[in-house]
């Protein structure tokens, strides 16, 4: 009987200790110091190691004597090495038409780019986070088959940046613009693109 009472007393002490710790944690969480960050004071140190972006991209090209634009997708993955510097890989694809000209009829145009490079973010405590990137890779164009042009490819550089609007630490909305420098012919073609989409941090 005495052992039973001692056991009950020990359990009661453990229960009271656990309740006291839980109450202290609840109080700390409800205090101003434990409140989640307000929209204007998001912690810049909450950087996730991986970032995935998916969205729409508009690209304008002037290559192979054709002046056209494409609409398509932009997908990129960034592995952050610290709070601001990461390695990025990107894939973009677009579809459009060249429009009729004196040389060619209205051609279907498709573009595809794959590349990688550096990604630099500017962490801060606001909802808006600027960033910059520079990628090098390979661009491939495919037009409606003709006797002169069809499939053409060559190196391309994508360099630019944008700004992410942070809904929370996990989901952002991205706006970006890029310079596209391709070398499909003997000279460097200077083109550009704009895009927008969602970014997921994990």
Secondary structure as UniProt FT lines:
FT   HELIX           2..30
FT   HELIX           32..34
FT   TURN            39..40
FT   TURN            44..45
FT   STRAND          50..63
FT   TURN            64..65
FT   STRAND          66..80
FT   STRAND          85..97
FT   STRAND          108..121
FT   STRAND          128..143
FT   STRAND          151..166
FT   STRAND          171..182
FT   STRAND          189..201
//
